[in-house]
Amino acid sequence: MNYTQDDYIAHFRKLAKMADQISTAYWKSYASFDTWQFWLNVAFLLVPLIVLLKCINRDNIFRILFFGFTIHALMNYIDGIVLSKGYVFHPYPLVPLIDINLSINTSLIPVTFMLFYQYGLNNKKNMYIVGFLAAICTGIILGLFADSIDILRLYKGSNVFFIFIIDYLEFLLAYWLTNFFESLARKKVA
């Protein structure tokens, strides 16, 4: 049977509605306000942002925030991909509308990376080593912790080393992009 584009779109919309209903029902049953996992997610979202506000170097604030925004974007894009391909699952989402781990991807890891990046900038350290250490903290240490308390499930052979590699590559890409745009900002317009 041949399907038209409109048939596919109608099917996608029907599946999206079903997925939303299932996600909301699941969240109410297992991840809502009355679970410790919900409050851990709230802490993972808010505490890093408070630390960042207190610790960020105001002299390099836009550079550090651009770096962090790049990490934030990469984290969410890649998490969306590995979720949709079945490599990871987050059993306790902060909100039922978004499958990614909102608090870790948008706050905890980006802020951790920003503070490592800031340390490297302030102390003129090799950013490849700084990124490696940051990825150990987020990919291996945080990954093992998240797996041990069941806020992250890994499938299809993925493991914390897989997360470490992705985190390190994200750090490097954010570092290169930040340097690229910083160099553009320094160039004079002819």
C-alpha atoms as an extended CHARMM CRD file, in Angstrom:
* protein
*
       190  EXT
         1         1  MET       CA              0.0000000000        0.0000000000        0.0000000000  PROA      1               0.0000000000
         2         2  ASN       CA              1.3240000000        3.4360000000       -0.9320000000  PROA      2               0.0000000000
         3         3  TYR       CA              1.0190000000        6.2380000000        1.5870000000  PROA      3               0.0000000000
         4         4  THR       CA              0.7660000000        9.8720000000        0.6610000000  PROA      4               0.0000000000
         5         5  GLN       CA              2.6120000000       12.6090000000        2.4570000000  PROA      5               0.0000000000
         6         6  ASP       CA             -0.6280000000       13.6110000000        4.1910000000  PROA      6               0.0000000000
         7         7  ASP       CA             -1.1180000000       10.0020000000        5.3580000000  PROA      7               0.0000000000
         8         8  TYR       CA              2.3390000000       10.0200000000        6.9350000000  PROA      8               0.0000000000
         9         9  ILE       CA              1.7370000000       13.4140000000        8.5500000000  PROA      9               0.0000000000
        10        10  ALA       CA             -1.6010000000       12.2500000000        9.9790000000  PROA      10              0.0000000000
        11        11  HSD       CA              0.0840000000        9.1110000000       11.3280000000  PROA      11              0.0000000000
        12        12  PHE       CA              2.9450000000       11.1390000000       12.8880000000  PROA      12              0.0000000000
        13        13  ARG       CA              0.4210000000       13.4630000000       14.5390000000  PROA      13              0.0000000000
        14        14  LYS       CA             -1.5960000000       10.5300000000       15.8970000000  PROA      14              0.0000000000
        15        15  LEU       CA              1.5410000000        8.8990000000       17.3100000000  PROA      15              0.0000000000
        16        16  ALA       CA              2.6870000000       12.2200000000       18.8230000000  PROA      16              0.0000000000
        17        17  LYS       CA             -0.6680000000       12.6230000000       20.5730000000  PROA      17              0.0000000000
        18        18  MET       CA             -0.4730000000        9.0670000000       21.9070000000  PROA      18              0.0000000000
        19        19  ALA       CA              3.1230000000        9.5870000000       23.0570000000  PROA      19              0.0000000000
        20        20  ASP       CA              2.1140000000       12.7860000000       24.8460000000  PROA      20              0.0000000000
        21        21  GLN       CA             -0.7320000000       11.0180000000       26.6430000000  PROA      21              0.0000000000
        22        22  ILE       CA              1.5240000000        8.1190000000       27.6600000000  PROA      22              0.0000000000
        23        23  SER       CA              4.3000000000       10.4840000000       28.7630000000  PROA      23              0.0000000000
        24        24  THR       CA              1.9230000000       12.5380000000       30.9090000000  PROA      24              0.0000000000
        25        25  ALA       CA              0.3580000000        9.4480000000       32.5050000000  PROA      25              0.0000000000
        26        26  TYR       CA              3.8250000000        7.9880000000       33.1770000000  PROA      26              0.0000000000
        27        27  TRP       CA              5.0720000000       11.2710000000       34.6900000000  PROA      27              0.0000000000
        28        28  LYS       CA              2.0410000000       11.5160000000       37.0020000000  PROA      28              0.0000000000
        29        29  SER       CA              2.5990000000        7.9230000000       38.1680000000  PROA      29              0.0000000000
        30        30  TYR       CA              6.3920000000        7.8400000000       38.5430000000  PROA      30              0.0000000000
        31        31  ALA       CA              8.0690000000       11.2630000000       38.2970000000  PROA      31              0.0000000000
        32        32  SER       CA              5.6880000000       13.8490000000       39.7250000000  PROA      32              0.0000000000
        33        33  PHE       CA              6.0360000000       16.2430000000       42.6620000000  PROA      33              0.0000000000
        34        34  ASP       CA              5.6860000000       13.4680000000       45.2190000000  PROA      34              0.0000000000
        35        35  THR       CA              8.8880000000       11.6510000000       44.1920000000  PROA      35              0.0000000000
        36        36  TRP       CA             12.4100000000       12.3070000000       45.4020000000  PROA      36              0.0000000000
        37        37  GLN       CA             13.5690000000       12.1200000000       41.7760000000  PROA      37              0.0000000000
        38        38  PHE       CA             11.4820000000       15.1780000000       40.9160000000  PROA      38              0.0000000000
        39        39  TRP       CA             13.1290000000       17.1810000000       43.6870000000  PROA      39              0.0000000000
        40        40  LEU       CA             16.5790000000       15.9240000000       42.6960000000  PROA      40              0.0000000000
        41        41  ASN       CA             15.8580000000       17.2000000000       39.1810000000  PROA      41              0.0000000000
        42        42  VAL       CA             14.7990000000       20.5630000000       40.6220000000  PROA      42              0.0000000000
        43        43  ALA       CA             18.0840000000       20.7040000000       42.5660000000  PROA      43              0.0000000000
        44        44  PHE       CA             20.0670000000       19.7210000000       39.4440000000  PROA      44              0.0000000000
        45        45  LEU       CA             18.3600000000       22.5930000000       37.6330000000  PROA      45              0.0000000000
        46        46  LEU       CA             18.5670000000       25.3770000000       40.2370000000  PROA      46              0.0000000000
        47        47  VAL       CA             21.7110000000       24.7640000000       42.3260000000  PROA      47              0.0000000000
        48        48  PRO       CA             24.1610000000       24.9480000000       39.3890000000  PROA      48              0.0000000000
        49        49  LEU       CA             22.5550000000       28.1840000000       38.1750000000  PROA      49              0.0000000000
        50        50  ILE       CA             22.9060000000       29.7350000000       41.6390000000  PROA      50              0.0000000000
        51        51  VAL       CA             26.5580000000       28.6080000000       41.7950000000  PROA      51              0.0000000000
        52        52  LEU       CA             27.1590000000       30.0500000000       38.3330000000  PROA      52              0.0000000000
        53        53  LEU       CA             25.6720000000       33.4180000000       39.2920000000  PROA      53              0.0000000000
        54        54  LYS       CA             27.9980000000       33.5890000000       42.2840000000  PROA      54              0.0000000000
        55        55  CYS       CA             31.1500000000       32.2720000000       40.5900000000  PROA      55              0.0000000000
        56        56  ILE       CA             31.1400000000       33.4630000000       36.9800000000  PROA      56              0.0000000000
        57        57  ASN       CA             33.9870000000       35.7460000000       35.9610000000  PROA      57              0.0000000000
        58        58  ARG       CA             32.2490000000       38.9840000000       35.0000000000  PROA      58              0.0000000000
        59        59  ASP       CA             35.2220000000       40.0410000000       32.8270000000  PROA      59              0.0000000000
        60        60  ASN       CA             34.6310000000       37.1060000000       30.4630000000  PROA      60              0.0000000000
        61        61  ILE       CA             30.9130000000       36.6680000000       31.0600000000  PROA      61              0.0000000000
        62        62  PHE       CA             29.7760000000       36.7160000000       27.4160000000  PROA      62              0.0000000000
        63        63  ARG       CA             32.5200000000       34.3590000000       26.2740000000  PROA      63              0.0000000000
        64        64  ILE       CA             31.7700000000       31.9180000000       29.0930000000  PROA      64              0.0000000000
        65        65  LEU       CA             28.0150000000       32.1480000000       28.5440000000  PROA      65              0.0000000000
        66        66  PHE       CA             28.4070000000       31.6180000000       24.7820000000  PROA      66              0.0000000000
        67        67  PHE       CA             30.4990000000       28.5410000000       25.5320000000  PROA      67              0.0000000000
        68        68  GLY       CA             27.8140000000       27.3370000000       27.9720000000  PROA      68              0.0000000000
        69        69  PHE       CA             24.9870000000       28.0220000000       25.5490000000  PROA      69              0.0000000000
        70        70  THR       CA             26.8050000000       25.9760000000       22.9150000000  PROA      70              0.0000000000
        71        71  ILE       CA             27.1620000000       23.1120000000       25.4000000000  PROA      71              0.0000000000
        72        72  HSD       CA             23.4810000000       23.4540000000       26.3220000000  PROA      72              0.0000000000
        73        73  ALA       CA             22.3990000000       23.2710000000       22.6690000000  PROA      73              0.0000000000
        74        74  LEU       CA             24.6840000000       20.3380000000       21.8390000000  PROA      74              0.0000000000
        75        75  MET       CA             23.5960000000       18.4300000000       24.9670000000  PROA      75              0.0000000000
        76        76  ASN       CA             19.9300000000       18.7370000000       24.0990000000  PROA      76              0.0000000000
        77        77  TYR       CA             20.3380000000       17.9300000000       20.4000000000  PROA      77              0.0000000000
        78        78  ILE       CA             22.4860000000       14.8810000000       21.0590000000  PROA      78              0.0000000000
        79        79  ASP       CA             20.3150000000       13.6820000000       23.9480000000  PROA      79              0.0000000000
        80        80  GLY       CA             17.2690000000       13.9630000000       21.6930000000  PROA      80              0.0000000000
        81        81  ILE       CA             18.9960000000       11.8390000000       19.0590000000  PROA      81              0.0000000000
        82        82  VAL       CA             20.2510000000        9.1130000000       21.4100000000  PROA      82              0.0000000000
        83        83  LEU       CA             16.8270000000        9.0020000000       23.0880000000  PROA      83              0.0000000000
        84        84  SER       CA             14.9990000000        8.6190000000       19.7890000000  PROA      84              0.0000000000
        85        85  LYS       CA             17.4230000000        5.8870000000       18.7070000000  PROA      85              0.0000000000
        86        86  GLY       CA             16.9190000000        3.9980000000       21.9750000000  PROA      86              0.0000000000
        87        87  TYR       CA             20.4380000000        4.2940000000       23.4410000000  PROA      87              0.0000000000
        88        88  VAL       CA             19.3480000000        6.0740000000       26.6300000000  PROA      88              0.0000000000
        89        89  PHE       CA             16.1840000000        6.6720000000       28.5910000000  PROA      89              0.0000000000
        90        90  HSD       CA             15.5090000000        9.1310000000       31.4050000000  PROA      90              0.0000000000
        91        91  PRO       CA             12.9080000000        7.4850000000       33.6750000000  PROA      91              0.0000000000
        92        92  TYR       CA             12.2720000000       10.6340000000       35.7230000000  PROA      92              0.0000000000
        93        93  PRO       CA             11.7930000000       13.6790000000       33.4860000000  PROA      93              0.0000000000
        94        94  LEU       CA             11.3720000000       17.0400000000       35.1900000000  PROA      94              0.0000000000
        95        95  VAL       CA              8.3020000000       17.7590000000       33.0700000000  PROA      95              0.0000000000
        96        96  PRO       CA              6.2350000000       15.3320000000       30.9900000000  PROA      96              0.0000000000
        97        97  LEU       CA              6.4370000000       17.4100000000       27.8220000000  PROA      97              0.0000000000
        98        98  ILE       CA             10.1520000000       16.9350000000       27.1680000000  PROA      98              0.0000000000
        99        99  ASP       CA             11.8670000000       13.5310000000       27.0280000000  PROA      99              0.0000000000
       100       100  ILE       CA             15.4070000000       14.8620000000       27.4620000000  PROA      100             0.0000000000
       101       101  ASN       CA             16.8670000000       15.2470000000       30.9350000000  PROA      101             0.0000000000
       102       102  LEU       CA             16.1110000000       18.9430000000       31.1750000000  PROA      102             0.0000000000
       103       103  SER       CA             17.8590000000       19.6630000000       34.4690000000  PROA      103             0.0000000000
       104       104  ILE       CA             21.1020000000       17.8520000000       33.6620000000  PROA      104             0.0000000000
       105       105  ASN       CA             21.3250000000       18.9480000000       30.0040000000  PROA      105             0.0000000000
       106       106  THR       CA             20.3690000000       22.5810000000       30.4910000000  PROA      106             0.0000000000
       107       107  SER       CA             21.9620000000       23.3320000000       33.8410000000  PROA      107             0.0000000000
       108       108  LEU       CA             24.1690000000       20.7890000000       35.6070000000  PROA      108             0.0000000000
       109       109  ILE       CA             26.4670000000       19.8030000000       32.7370000000  PROA      109             0.0000000000
       110       110  PRO       CA             26.6260000000       23.2070000000       30.9950000000  PROA      110             0.0000000000
       111       111  VAL       CA             27.4260000000       24.9700000000       34.2840000000  PROA      111             0.0000000000
       112       112  THR       CA             30.0320000000       22.3420000000       35.1780000000  PROA      112             0.0000000000
       113       113  PHE       CA             31.6320000000       22.8060000000       31.7640000000  PROA      113             0.0000000000
       114       114  MET       CA             31.4630000000       26.6140000000       32.0610000000  PROA      114             0.0000000000
       115       115  LEU       CA             33.2530000000       26.5400000000       35.4040000000  PROA      115             0.0000000000
       116       116  PHE       CA             35.9520000000       24.2250000000       34.0310000000  PROA      116             0.0000000000
       117       117  TYR       CA             36.2650000000       26.4670000000       30.9630000000  PROA      117             0.0000000000
       118       118  GLN       CA             36.4980000000       29.5550000000       33.1780000000  PROA      118             0.0000000000
       119       119  TYR       CA             39.2030000000       27.8640000000       35.2630000000  PROA      119             0.0000000000
       120       120  GLY       CA             41.1530000000       27.1030000000       32.0940000000  PROA      120             0.0000000000
       121       121  LEU       CA             40.8040000000       30.6870000000       30.8470000000  PROA      121             0.0000000000
       122       122  ASN       CA             41.7350000000       32.2780000000       34.1610000000  PROA      122             0.0000000000
       123       123  ASN       CA             44.7650000000       30.0480000000       34.6950000000  PROA      123             0.0000000000
       124       124  LYS       CA             45.8650000000       29.7080000000       31.0530000000  PROA      124             0.0000000000
       125       125  LYS       CA             45.5190000000       25.9260000000       31.1560000000  PROA      125             0.0000000000
       126       126  ASN       CA             45.4350000000       23.5880000000       28.1860000000  PROA      126             0.0000000000
       127       127  MET       CA             41.7380000000       23.4220000000       27.2820000000  PROA      127             0.0000000000
       128       128  TYR       CA             42.0750000000       19.9220000000       25.8460000000  PROA      128             0.0000000000
       129       129  ILE       CA             43.1300000000       18.6590000000       29.2790000000  PROA      129             0.0000000000
       130       130  VAL       CA             40.5320000000       20.8400000000       31.0360000000  PROA      130             0.0000000000
       131       131  GLY       CA             37.8280000000       19.4280000000       28.7450000000  PROA      131             0.0000000000
       132       132  PHE       CA             39.0590000000       15.8930000000       29.3630000000  PROA      132             0.0000000000
       133       133  LEU       CA             38.7670000000       16.4170000000       33.1280000000  PROA      133             0.0000000000
       134       134  ALA       CA             35.3330000000       18.0330000000       32.7700000000  PROA      134             0.0000000000
       135       135  ALA       CA             34.1360000000       15.0940000000       30.6680000000  PROA      135             0.0000000000
       136       136  ILE       CA             35.4100000000       12.6520000000       33.3050000000  PROA      136             0.0000000000
       137       137  CYS       CA             33.2840000000       14.5070000000       35.8760000000  PROA      137             0.0000000000
       138       138  THR       CA             30.1500000000       14.5920000000       33.7280000000  PROA      138             0.0000000000
       139       139  GLY       CA             30.4690000000       11.4990000000       31.5780000000  PROA      139             0.0000000000
       140       140  ILE       CA             31.9530000000        9.0060000000       33.9810000000  PROA      140             0.0000000000
       141       141  ILE       CA             31.3210000000       10.2370000000       37.5360000000  PROA      141             0.0000000000
       142       142  LEU       CA             27.8880000000       11.7900000000       36.9210000000  PROA      142             0.0000000000
       143       143  GLY       CA             27.0180000000        9.0020000000       34.4730000000  PROA      143             0.0000000000
       144       144  LEU       CA             27.8260000000        6.2920000000       37.0370000000  PROA      144             0.0000000000
       145       145  PHE       CA             25.9250000000        8.1920000000       39.7400000000  PROA      145             0.0000000000
       146       146  ALA       CA             22.8730000000        8.6900000000       37.5020000000  PROA      146             0.0000000000
       147       147  ASP       CA             22.9230000000        5.0330000000       36.4900000000  PROA      147             0.0000000000
       148       148  SER       CA             23.3220000000        3.8480000000       40.0980000000  PROA      148             0.0000000000
       149       149  ILE       CA             20.2580000000        5.7830000000       41.3090000000  PROA      149             0.0000000000
       150       150  ASP       CA             18.2770000000        4.8640000000       38.1830000000  PROA      150             0.0000000000
       151       151  ILE       CA             17.7760000000        8.3630000000       36.7530000000  PROA      151             0.0000000000
       152       152  LEU       CA             19.5420000000        7.2020000000       33.5920000000  PROA      152             0.0000000000
       153       153  ARG       CA             19.1300000000        3.9280000000       31.7580000000  PROA      153             0.0000000000
       154       154  LEU       CA             21.5710000000        2.8330000000       29.0830000000  PROA      154             0.0000000000
       155       155  TYR       CA             20.7000000000        0.4560000000       26.2420000000  PROA      155             0.0000000000
       156       156  LYS       CA             22.1140000000       -1.0390000000       23.0400000000  PROA      156             0.0000000000
       157       157  GLY       CA             25.6360000000       -1.2900000000       24.4120000000  PROA      157             0.0000000000
       158       158  SER       CA             25.8870000000        2.3430000000       25.4820000000  PROA      158             0.0000000000
       159       159  ASN       CA             27.7680000000        2.9610000000       28.7230000000  PROA      159             0.0000000000
       160       160  VAL       CA             29.4340000000        5.7450000000       30.6890000000  PROA      160             0.0000000000
       161       161  PHE       CA             32.4830000000        5.6420000000       28.4080000000  PROA      161             0.0000000000
       162       162  PHE       CA             30.0990000000        6.3970000000       25.5190000000  PROA      162             0.0000000000
       163       163  ILE       CA             28.7690000000        9.3770000000       27.5220000000  PROA      163             0.0000000000
       164       164  PHE       CA             32.3220000000       10.4830000000       28.3670000000  PROA      164             0.0000000000
       165       165  ILE       CA             33.3280000000       10.5170000000       24.6780000000  PROA      165             0.0000000000
       166       166  ILE       CA             30.2200000000       12.5030000000       23.7140000000  PROA      166             0.0000000000
       167       167  ASP       CA             30.7780000000       14.9810000000       26.5540000000  PROA      167             0.0000000000
       168       168  TYR       CA             34.4390000000       15.4600000000       25.6360000000  PROA      168             0.0000000000
       169       169  LEU       CA             33.5730000000       16.0370000000       21.9730000000  PROA      169             0.0000000000
       170       170  GLU       CA             30.8750000000       18.5380000000       23.0040000000  PROA      170             0.0000000000
       171       171  PHE       CA             33.3990000000       20.4170000000       25.1550000000  PROA      171             0.0000000000
       172       172  LEU       CA             35.8790000000       20.5420000000       22.2690000000  PROA      172             0.0000000000
       173       173  LEU       CA             33.2800000000       21.6610000000       19.7360000000  PROA      173             0.0000000000
       174       174  ALA       CA             32.0430000000       24.3930000000       22.0910000000  PROA      174             0.0000000000
       175       175  TYR       CA             35.6570000000       25.4710000000       22.6880000000  PROA      175             0.0000000000
       176       176  TRP       CA             36.3980000000       25.6460000000       18.9560000000  PROA      176             0.0000000000
       177       177  LEU       CA             33.1560000000       27.4920000000       18.1640000000  PROA      177             0.0000000000
       178       178  THR       CA             33.7480000000       29.9800000000       20.9710000000  PROA      178             0.0000000000
       179       179  ASN       CA             37.2810000000       30.6410000000       19.7110000000  PROA      179             0.0000000000
       180       180  PHE       CA             36.0170000000       30.9890000000       16.1480000000  PROA      180             0.0000000000
       181       181  PHE       CA             33.4010000000       33.5910000000       17.0490000000  PROA      181             0.0000000000
       182       182  GLU       CA             35.8330000000       35.3350000000       19.3910000000  PROA      182             0.0000000000
       183       183  SER       CA             38.2780000000       35.6680000000       16.4790000000  PROA      183             0.0000000000
       184       184  LEU       CA             35.4980000000       37.0460000000       14.2620000000  PROA      184             0.0000000000
       185       185  ALA       CA             34.6750000000       39.6380000000       16.9030000000  PROA      185             0.0000000000
       186       186  ARG       CA             38.3080000000       40.8010000000       16.9750000000  PROA      186             0.0000000000
       187       187  LYS       CA             38.5530000000       41.2450000000       13.1930000000  PROA      187             0.0000000000
       188       188  LYS       CA             38.0250000000       44.7390000000       11.8920000000  PROA      188             0.0000000000
       189       189  VAL       CA             35.3190000000       45.2110000000        9.2960000000  PROA      189             0.0000000000
       190       190  ALA       CA             36.8970000000       46.5570000000        6.1060000000  PROA      190             0.0000000000
